[in-house]
């Protein structure tokens, strides 16, 4: 067991630790991890290659959401695929992750989260479009399936110029990394929820955990209940959180100019430069932004492939919009809740204590209860969403069969139960290690394959000019 823990710790350090350290003027240093080194240049590259798609085509992203859903059958629309991916993006990273970024990097971290979202949406477009180009019929659940394991397989086949059989090594490594990641996340989800309910309602973790697992089991063990549940749950929870934030901003409108001034001043280290803290500002904003919106990790394409749209680029645009929804809207909601709170009310606090103290200042005990409930909804939707992702990976590894699909769901439910009762264990690190490995395998393939997605974008824009979608 010690060897396993040491191995996981070593891989975690390689992926998320400081691979390069850059000294900064005024003292301090900027530590850059392998994943940041992969994702940020990749995002910038795709942003340039798509001719700044996140800004240039934002109106088109909104227009595509109005596309009609498929009638009959079991296929889901591109918007429904967006809902599924949003369910996993809009999770704990929007609450705990944002709080952690501000705690460690100050208000300036928010600005770098915004920048990360803009360039990350270009990456999201590329990987989602590739998922659409290489999707295949799903004989078990109906509709479509796909994702990185499938377009990685196609890439290896194209590179070798011959049939490579049922599986390719790198696609298998991606699929296994994904399943490891989602098992690890399952534990974090239930532990966060049980802790929040214990703080807000003094409910013992066993009761919260049993209810969470039971409700999850009812949904994920049924054949096609996932999308129907998320169709209802995600818009409601996101809208509630957004409305509450707007109310709080309205209540504190007088301090907004100071909040924006703090964000932009601290973003460029004007307060931190002397103390050498500029590196913390940038990297905490970047890391939390990448973790929250998942762009480049290969998770969201597992949902994107299931969307039934009239053109692959439409799915890419929808998933690019999903990054905006996650980071620019929902993550910013959490940031503003904290930043409009007087500093003396939250001095010395971090993590969920910081967020709950902010909500208590604004809304009293209702604020604490609201955060506990919204965390429950965010976490629940994340768990349901990641099991939708897992379908295609399980199918790629084990073929089409209820036994393998059900076995993984049961394993994830067990992890969900254990996480709600147990303190921190090394299994939690599996989530970070899994998503890190997924990102590495995904990025090294979407870079050389990106030309196909760019051709698809040009085709879509050409047909739009001719007023036909294709």
Phi, psi and omega per residue, in radians:
X1 nan -0.685 3.118
X2 -1.068 -0.669 3.122
X3 -1.123 -0.693 3.131
X4 -1.136 -0.803 3.132
X5 -1.064 -0.764 3.136
X6 -1.094 -0.696 -3.139
X7 -1.137 -0.772 3.134
X8 -1.114 -0.729 3.125
X9 -1.104 -0.704 -3.140
X10 -1.135 -0.778 3.136
X11 -1.154 -0.699 3.100
X12 -1.021 -0.804 3.141
X13 -1.098 -0.668 3.124
X14 -1.135 -0.701 -3.071
X15 -1.398 -0.778 -2.984
X16 -1.897 -0.228 3.130
X17 -1.327 3.034 -3.107
X18 -1.351 1.835 3.107
X19 -1.360 -0.662 3.119
X20 -2.252 2.394 3.088
X21 -2.076 2.108 -3.099
X22 -1.899 2.049 3.101
X23 -1.098 2.538 -3.127
X24 -2.056 2.589 3.067
X25 -1.049 2.436 3.136
X26 1.544 0.049 -3.140
X27 1.763 2.925 -3.127
X28 1.402 -3.135 -3.107
X29 -2.661 2.761 3.100
X30 -1.859 1.879 3.130
X31 -1.537 2.228 -3.079
X32 -2.062 2.124 -3.135
X33 -1.469 2.911 3.121
X34 -1.035 -0.733 -3.093
X35 -1.183 -0.703 3.081
X36 -1.131 -0.672 3.124
X37 -1.118 -0.524 3.093
X38 -1.439 -0.829 -2.948
X39 -1.340 -0.723 -3.083
X40 -1.179 -0.909 3.084
X41 -1.052 -0.649 3.101
X42 -1.086 -0.779 3.111
X43 -1.089 -0.732 3.102
X44 -1.115 -0.760 3.127
X45 -1.029 -0.826 -3.132
X46 -1.207 -0.585 3.107
X47 -1.103 -0.738 3.107
X48 -1.200 -0.792 -3.094
X49 -1.132 -0.554 3.109
X50 -1.548 0.141 -3.135
X51 1.006 0.892 3.069
X52 1.008 0.866 -3.130
X53 -0.878 -0.760 -3.082
X54 -0.999 -0.549 3.141
X55 -1.656 -0.829 -3.060
X56 -1.086 -0.661 -3.028
X57 -1.952 0.327 3.127
X58 -1.044 -0.760 3.079
X59 -1.028 -0.641 3.125
X60 -1.180 -0.613 3.077
X61 -1.028 -0.764 -3.138
X62 -1.175 -0.682 -3.131
X63 -1.111 -0.676 -3.080
X64 -1.148 -0.443 -3.141
X65 -1.123 -0.305 -3.128
X66 -1.501 0.010 -3.126
X67 -1.078 2.456 -3.122
X68 -1.175 2.550 3.105
X69 -1.360 2.651 3.124
X70 -1.107 2.486 3.138
X71 -1.650 2.338 3.092
X72 1.225 3.104 3.108
X73 1.210 -2.948 -3.092
X74 -2.010 0.060 3.123
X75 -1.229 2.652 3.098
X76 -1.924 2.747 -3.120
X77 -1.414 2.968 3.074
X78 -1.096 -0.634 3.120
X79 -1.170 -0.696 3.076
X80 -1.109 -0.666 3.053
X81 -1.095 -0.652 3.071
X82 -1.112 -0.694 3.123
X83 -1.080 -0.750 3.138
X84 -1.098 -0.833 -3.133
X85 -1.170 -0.597 3.089
X86 -1.155 -0.586 3.123
X87 -1.038 -0.634 -3.137
X88 -1.504 -0.606 3.075
X89 -1.164 -0.801 -3.126
X90 -1.421 1.360 -3.106
X91 -2.335 -2.507 -3.064
X92 -1.133 -0.472 3.127
X93 -1.054 -0.508 3.134
X94 -1.314 -0.344 3.116
X95 -1.853 -1.237 -3.068
X96 -1.140 -0.736 -3.097
X97 -1.107 -0.768 -3.138
X98 -1.161 -0.723 3.109
X99 -1.052 -0.760 3.130
X100 -1.096 -0.693 -3.138
X101 -1.120 -0.772 -3.131
X102 -1.228 -0.658 3.133
X103 -1.063 -0.741 -3.057
X104 -1.569 -0.575 -3.020
X105 -2.011 -0.024 3.137
X106 1.323 -3.032 -3.087
X107 -1.097 -0.503 -3.117
X108 -1.089 -0.417 3.126
X109 -1.065 -0.494 -3.133
X110 -1.105 -0.735 3.139
X111 -1.045 -0.745 -3.108
X112 -1.269 -0.426 2.985
X113 -1.160 -0.701 3.109
X114 -1.105 -0.784 3.138
X115 -1.087 -0.730 3.119
X116 -1.058 -0.676 3.139
X117 -1.154 -0.698 -3.098
X118 -1.120 -0.836 -3.137
X119 -1.333 -0.506 3.121
X120 -1.182 -0.505 -3.136
X121 -1.171 -0.495 3.053
X122 -1.170 -0.739 3.078
X123 -1.096 -0.721 3.123
X124 -1.058 -0.673 3.106
X125 -1.078 -0.822 -3.077
X126 -1.080 -0.879 -3.052
X127 -1.221 -0.595 3.125
X128 -1.234 -0.666 3.107
X129 -1.149 -0.716 3.079
X130 -1.088 -0.668 3.116
X131 -1.086 -0.661 3.095
X132 -1.201 -0.679 -3.108
X133 -1.150 -0.506 -3.061
X134 -2.058 0.427 3.092
X135 -1.294 2.856 3.113
X136 -2.488 2.859 3.126
X137 -1.104 2.478 3.104
X138 -1.818 1.804 -3.077
X139 -1.279 -0.297 -3.076
X140 -1.552 -0.876 -3.096
X141 -1.728 -0.220 -3.039
X142 1.490 2.908 -3.134
X143 1.288 -2.461 -3.047
X144 -2.148 2.830 3.030
X145 -2.592 2.894 3.132
X146 2.870 -2.666 -3.086
X147 2.208 -3.014 -3.077
X148 -0.961 -0.702 -3.135
X149 -0.989 -0.604 -3.074
X150 -1.401 -0.746 3.124
X151 -1.374 -0.411 2.990
X152 -1.136 -0.764 3.093
X153 -1.007 -0.780 3.138
X154 -1.131 -0.672 3.132
X155 -1.100 -0.797 3.131
X156 -1.095 -0.713 3.132
X157 -1.110 -0.753 3.125
X158 -1.145 -0.691 -3.111
X159 -1.148 -0.671 -3.125
X160 -1.472 -0.365 3.119
X161 1.234 0.415 3.131
X162 -2.728 2.937 3.119
X163 -1.168 2.343 -3.116
X164 -1.950 0.179 3.099
X165 1.530 -2.846 -3.022
X166 -1.226 -0.585 -3.058
X167 -2.444 2.715 2.975
X168 -2.031 2.666 -3.033
X169 -1.079 -0.830 -3.070
X170 -1.187 -0.598 3.084
X171 -1.182 -0.670 3.074
X172 -1.096 -0.753 3.133
X173 -1.085 -0.697 3.084
X174 -1.098 -0.851 -3.077
X175 -1.067 -0.749 3.119
X176 -1.135 -0.733 3.120
X177 -1.043 -0.707 3.119
X178 -1.099 -0.789 -3.126
X179 -1.146 -0.636 3.068
X180 -1.132 -0.802 -3.140
X181 -0.987 -0.849 -3.030
X182 -1.252 -0.470 3.013
X183 -1.181 -0.749 3.112
X184 -1.109 -0.742 3.135
X185 -1.099 -0.601 3.138
X186 -0.999 -0.716 3.128
X187 -1.175 -0.738 -3.130
X188 -1.102 -0.692 -3.134
X189 -0.994 -0.972 -3.042
X190 -1.190 -0.602 3.132
X191 -1.160 -0.706 3.124
X192 -1.133 -0.745 -3.133
X193 -1.152 -0.818 -3.115
X194 -1.118 -0.635 3.113
X195 -1.177 -0.747 -3.130
X196 -1.122 -0.710 3.133
X197 -1.231 -0.570 3.098
X198 -1.160 -0.694 3.132
X199 -1.235 -0.695 -3.040
X200 -1.455 -0.681 -3.015
X201 -2.110 -0.046 -3.089
X202 1.034 0.642 3.115
X203 -1.603 2.314 3.124
X204 -1.099 2.447 -3.087
X205 -0.943 -0.578 -3.091
X206 -1.061 -0.687 -3.107
X207 -1.236 -0.800 3.106
X208 -1.042 -0.746 -3.084
X209 -1.159 -0.765 -3.133
X210 -1.064 -0.773 3.132
X211 -1.121 -0.764 -3.138
X212 -1.072 -0.801 -3.126
X213 -1.163 -0.725 -3.117
X214 -1.094 -0.820 3.133
X215 -1.123 -0.708 3.129
X216 -1.098 -0.754 -3.114
X217 -1.084 -0.719 -3.135
X218 -1.022 -0.631 -3.089
X219 -1.471 -0.924 -2.979
X220 -1.284 -0.391 -3.139
X221 -1.505 -0.143 3.027
X222 -1.526 2.680 -2.936
X223 -1.064 -0.967 -3.032
X224 -2.320 0.668 -3.126
X225 -1.442 -0.362 -3.003
X226 -0.983 -0.956 -3.055
X227 -1.125 -0.695 -3.136
X228 -1.084 -0.733 3.141
X229 -1.171 -0.794 -3.104
X230 -1.196 -0.547 3.079
X231 -0.965 -0.636 -3.124
X232 -1.532 -0.813 -2.965
X233 -1.218 -0.816 -3.014
X234 -1.097 -0.882 3.127
X235 -1.051 -0.655 -3.111
X236 -1.153 -0.864 -3.056
X237 -1.200 -0.684 3.130
X238 -1.154 -0.722 -3.139
X239 -1.144 -0.745 3.123
X240 -1.047 -0.799 -3.120
X241 -1.138 -0.711 -3.138
X242 -1.148 -0.751 -3.129
X243 -1.129 -0.780 3.111
X244 -1.029 -0.715 3.130
X245 -1.114 -0.761 3.108
X246 -1.054 -0.681 3.104
X247 -1.093 -0.791 -3.130
X248 -1.147 -0.679 3.105
X249 -1.125 -0.727 3.094
X250 -1.076 -0.677 3.116
X251 -1.171 -0.428 -3.062
X252 -2.131 0.550 -3.069
X253 -1.007 -0.537 -3.080
X254 -1.125 -0.480 -3.086
X255 -1.652 -0.044 -3.101
X256 -1.026 -0.747 3.101
X257 -1.002 -0.689 3.112
X258 -1.172 -0.632 3.132
X259 -1.111 -0.843 3.134
X260 -1.132 -0.627 3.104
X261 -1.100 -0.739 3.101
X262 -1.079 -0.793 -3.096
X263 -1.018 -0.844 -3.046
X264 -1.355 -0.609 3.090
X265 -1.135 -0.825 -3.082
X266 -1.319 -0.395 3.118
X267 -1.065 -0.598 -3.115
X268 -1.850 0.326 2.975
X269 1.254 0.380 -3.110
X270 -1.153 -0.503 3.059
X271 -1.639 -0.509 -3.028
X272 -1.641 -0.240 -3.003
X273 -1.013 -0.741 -3.113
X274 -1.089 -0.678 -3.121
X275 -1.481 -0.013 3.141
X276 1.259 0.471 -3.072
X277 -1.716 0.118 -3.101
X278 -1.054 -0.657 3.128
X279 -1.047 -0.704 3.133
X280 -1.145 -0.674 3.137
X281 -1.070 -0.910 -3.066
X282 -1.149 -0.916 -2.990
X283 -1.216 -0.597 3.104
X284 -1.208 -0.663 3.063
X285 -1.152 -0.756 -3.119
X286 -1.174 -0.853 -3.099
X287 -1.070 -0.793 -3.111
X288 -1.222 -0.598 3.082
X289 -1.128 -0.756 3.118
X290 -1.130 -0.745 -3.114
X291 -1.145 -0.646 -3.070
X292 -1.301 -0.832 -3.020
X293 -1.529 -0.186 3.009
X294 1.137 0.070 -3.095
X295 -1.056 2.189 -3.140
X296 1.678 -0.264 -3.103
X297 -1.353 -0.371 -3.120
X298 1.566 0.081 3.122
X299 -1.290 -1.010 -3.063
X300 -1.005 -0.605 3.109
X301 -1.033 -0.401 3.089
X302 -1.112 -0.550 3.045
X303 -1.499 -0.673 -3.096
X304 -1.015 -0.650 -3.122
X305 -1.100 -0.464 -3.091
X306 -1.370 -0.238 -3.099
X307 -1.246 2.391 3.120
X308 -1.811 1.659 -3.113
X309 -2.106 2.851 -3.072
X310 -1.370 -0.224 3.106
X311 -2.659 2.351 -3.104
X312 -0.971 -0.602 -3.110
X313 -1.127 -0.461 3.105
X314 -1.088 -0.730 3.102
X315 -1.122 -0.694 3.084
X316 -1.044 -0.741 3.124
X317 -1.145 -0.698 3.119
X318 -1.109 -0.733 3.141
X319 -1.248 -0.542 3.027
X320 -1.115 -0.687 3.078
X321 -1.108 -0.612 3.128
X322 -1.019 -0.617 3.102
X323 -1.149 -0.700 3.079
X324 -1.080 -0.820 -3.124
X325 -1.013 -0.765 -3.083
X326 -1.166 -0.953 -2.959
X327 -1.598 -0.879 -3.078
X328 -1.201 -0.603 -3.090
X329 -1.681 -1.165 -2.981
X330 -1.224 -0.791 3.108
X331 -1.094 -0.658 3.111
X332 -1.144 -0.558 3.077
X333 -1.009 -0.872 3.141
X334 -1.071 -0.756 -3.111
X335 -1.058 -0.779 -3.096
X336 -1.234 -0.583 3.064
X337 -0.983 -0.709 -3.119
X338 -1.342 -0.771 -2.981
X339 -1.312 -0.364 3.063
X340 -1.513 -0.014 3.080
X341 -1.457 2.339 3.091
X342 -0.941 2.380 -3.042
X343 -1.070 -0.555 -3.119
X344 -1.210 -0.330 3.137
X345 -1.383 -0.355 -3.077
X346 -2.177 0.250 -3.098
X347 -1.043 2.283 3.086
X348 1.411 -0.023 -3.109
X349 -1.654 2.714 3.093
X350 -2.630 2.961 3.088
X351 1.102 -2.619 -3.107
X352 -1.140 -0.447 3.084
X353 -1.055 -0.679 3.126
X354 -1.131 -0.812 -3.123
X355 -1.175 -0.758 -3.137
X356 -1.163 -0.637 3.099
X357 -1.148 -0.673 3.106
X358 -1.115 -0.804 3.140
X359 -1.154 -0.620 3.115
X360 -1.162 -0.653 3.098
X361 -1.090 -0.734 -3.071
X362 -1.378 -0.739 -2.954
X363 -2.207 0.171 -3.142
X364 1.208 -2.638 -3.102
X365 -1.117 -0.476 3.083
X366 -1.032 -0.629 3.141
X367 -1.100 -0.718 3.121
X368 -1.131 -0.764 3.134
X369 -1.131 -0.734 -3.130
X370 -1.053 -0.782 -3.130
X371 -1.104 -0.696 3.116
X372 -1.089 -0.752 -3.124
X373 -1.206 -0.734 -3.120
X374 -1.198 -0.600 3.068
X375 -1.122 -0.678 3.110
X376 -1.070 -0.802 -3.126
X377 -1.160 -0.780 3.127
X378 -1.043 -0.789 -3.089
X379 -1.191 -0.722 3.129
X380 -1.074 -0.799 -3.140
X381 -1.146 -0.600 3.098
X382 -1.093 -0.780 -3.123
X383 -1.110 -0.789 3.133
X384 -1.100 -0.698 -3.129
X385 -1.169 -0.716 -3.104
X386 -1.195 -0.473 3.072
X387 -1.303 -0.429 2.972
X388 -1.187 -0.751 3.060
X389 -0.984 -0.747 -3.005
X390 -1.115 -0.435 -3.087
X391 -0.901 -0.896 -3.036
X392 -1.204 -0.617 3.134
X393 -1.207 -0.724 3.091
X394 -1.097 -0.742 3.139
X395 -1.112 -0.691 3.136
X396 -1.123 -0.700 -3.085
X397 -1.351 -0.721 -2.948
X398 -2.072 -0.005 -3.130
X399 1.466 -3.043 -3.072
X400 -1.573 1.945 3.129
X401 -2.940 2.463 -3.139
X402 -1.185 -0.497 -3.077
X403 -1.096 -0.892 -3.115
X404 -1.172 -0.706 3.121
X405 -1.100 -0.804 -3.118
X406 -1.195 -0.657 -3.138
X407 -1.054 -0.733 3.138
X408 -1.204 -0.668 3.107
X409 -1.085 -0.728 3.125
X410 -1.127 -0.729 3.100
X411 -1.041 -0.767 3.132
X412 -1.135 -0.658 3.093
X413 -1.148 -0.657 3.082
X414 -1.111 -0.777 3.096
X415 -1.061 -0.689 3.114
X416 -1.074 -0.724 -3.141
X417 -1.186 -0.820 -3.115
X418 -1.094 -0.726 -3.114
X419 -1.100 -0.549 -3.136
X420 -1.248 -0.344 -3.074
X421 -1.891 -0.476 -3.010
X422 -1.615 2.661 3.001
X423 -1.327 -3.048 -3.110
X424 -0.990 2.321 3.039
X425 -2.326 2.898 -3.127
X426 -1.109 -0.349 3.138
X427 -1.046 -0.536 3.112
X428 -1.020 -0.647 -3.127
X429 -1.129 -0.334 3.128
X430 -1.057 -0.597 3.122
X431 -1.065 -0.844 -3.134
X432 -1.193 -0.698 3.120
X433 -1.145 -0.772 -3.134
X434 -1.063 -0.845 -3.112
X435 -1.191 -0.549 3.087
X436 -1.146 -0.793 3.118
X437 -1.157 -0.706 3.069
X438 -0.965 -0.786 -3.102
X439 -1.088 -0.773 -3.138
X440 -1.058 -0.882 -3.114
X441 -1.124 -0.639 -3.113
X442 -1.224 -0.820 -3.064
X443 -1.117 -0.720 -3.081
X444 -1.185 -0.231 3.096
X445 -1.778 -0.704 -3.082
X446 -1.232 -0.407 3.082
X447 -1.080 -0.961 3.111
X448 -1.239 -0.385 3.136
X449 -1.542 -0.131 -2.989
X450 -1.068 -0.453 3.125
X451 -1.008 -0.603 3.130
X452 -1.168 -0.707 3.116
X453 -1.192 -0.655 3.117
X454 -1.182 -0.664 3.049
X455 -1.078 -0.692 3.123
X456 -1.121 -0.691 3.112
X457 -1.120 -0.776 3.124
X458 -1.093 -0.689 3.110
X459 -1.104 -0.744 -3.131
X460 -1.122 -0.784 -3.125
X461 -1.157 -0.632 3.094
X462 -1.104 -0.757 3.140
X463 -1.225 -0.552 3.084
X464 -1.139 -0.661 3.124
X465 -1.153 -0.558 3.108
X466 -1.505 0.056 3.120
X467 1.096 0.726 2.986
X468 -2.537 2.335 -3.036
X469 -1.302 -0.629 -3.058
X470 1.385 nan nan
